[in-house]
Protein backbone atom coordinates (compact mmCIF):
# COMPACT_ATOMS: atom_id res chain seq x y z
CA UNK A 1 0.00 0.00 0.00
CA UNK A 2 2.87 2.37 0.79
CA UNK A 3 4.50 1.82 -2.60
CA UNK A 4 1.23 2.60 -4.39
CA UNK A 5 0.86 5.83 -2.41
CA UNK A 6 4.44 6.88 -3.26
CA UNK A 7 3.89 6.17 -6.97
CA UNK A 8 0.63 8.14 -6.93
CA UNK A 9 2.30 11.13 -5.24
CA UNK A 10 5.23 11.03 -7.69
CA UNK A 11 2.87 10.91 -10.68
CA UNK A 12 0.74 13.77 -9.30
CA UNK A 13 3.84 15.86 -8.60
CA UNK A 14 5.11 15.20 -12.14
CA UNK A 15 1.83 16.33 -13.70
CA UNK A 16 1.61 19.38 -11.44
CA UNK A 17 5.21 20.32 -12.28
CA UNK A 18 4.62 19.91 -16.02
CA UNK A 19 1.45 22.03 -15.80
CA UNK A 20 3.29 24.83 -13.99
CA UNK A 21 6.14 24.72 -16.52
CA UNK A 22 3.66 24.94 -19.42
CA UNK A 23 1.93 27.95 -17.85
CA UNK A 24 5.21 29.77 -17.23
CA UNK A 25 6.48 28.94 -20.72
CA UNK A 26 3.28 30.18 -22.37
CA UNK A 27 3.42 33.47 -20.48
CA UNK A 28 7.07 34.00 -21.45
CA UNK A 29 6.31 33.24 -25.11
CA UNK A 30 3.38 35.67 -25.14
CA UNK A 31 5.53 38.37 -23.53
CA UNK A 32 8.30 37.85 -26.10
CA UNK A 33 5.73 37.88 -28.89
CA UNK A 34 4.36 41.25 -27.72
CA UNK A 35 7.89 42.68 -27.49
CA UNK A 36 8.73 41.50 -31.00
CA UNK A 37 5.51 42.95 -32.41
CA UNK A 38 6.29 46.26 -30.71
CA UNK A 39 9.81 46.22 -32.14
CA UNK A 40 8.59 45.50 -35.66
CA UNK A 41 5.88 48.15 -35.52
CA UNK A 42 8.44 50.69 -34.32
CA UNK A 43 10.73 49.74 -37.21
CA UNK A 44 7.87 49.98 -39.71
CA UNK A 45 7.13 53.57 -38.69
CA UNK A 46 10.74 54.74 -39.01
CA UNK A 47 11.08 54.43 -42.83
CA UNK A 48 8.04 56.64 -43.39
CA UNK A 49 9.87 59.50 -41.71
CA UNK A 50 13.07 58.73 -43.61
CA UNK A 51 11.23 58.69 -46.96
CA UNK A 52 10.51 62.41 -46.76
CA UNK A 53 12.50 64.35 -49.33
CA UNK A 54 15.11 66.68 -47.92
CA UNK A 55 14.52 70.37 -48.42
CA UNK A 56 16.69 71.67 -51.29
CA UNK A 57 17.31 75.37 -51.47
CA UNK A 58 16.54 76.49 -55.08
CA UNK A 59 18.89 79.51 -54.73
CA UNK A 60 21.99 77.32 -54.74
CA UNK A 61 23.73 77.09 -58.14
CA UNK A 62 24.97 74.06 -60.01
CA UNK A 63 28.06 72.12 -59.02
CA UNK A 64 31.01 72.76 -61.30
CA UNK A 65 33.87 70.30 -61.50
CA UNK A 66 37.16 72.10 -62.04
CA UNK A 67 40.14 70.44 -63.66
CA UNK A 68 43.70 71.40 -62.94
CA UNK A 69 45.67 72.78 -65.89
CA UNK A 70 49.43 72.37 -65.80
Residue, then its C-alpha position, 0 to 999 in steps of 0.5 A: x500500500x505504501x509503494x502505491x501511495x508513493x507512486x501516486x504522489x510522484x505521478x501527481x507531482x510530475x503532472x503538477x510540475x509539467x502544468x506549472x512549466x507549461x503555464x510559465x512557458x506560455x506566459x514568457x512566449x506571449x511576452x516575447x511575442x508582444x515585445x517582437x511585435x512592438x519592435x517591428x511596428x516601431x521599425x515599420x514607422x521609421x522608414x516613413x519618416x526617412x522617406x521624406x524628401x530633404x529640403x533643397x534650397x533652389x537659390x543654390x547654383x549648379x556644381x562645377x567640376x574644375x580640372x587642374x591645368x598644368 
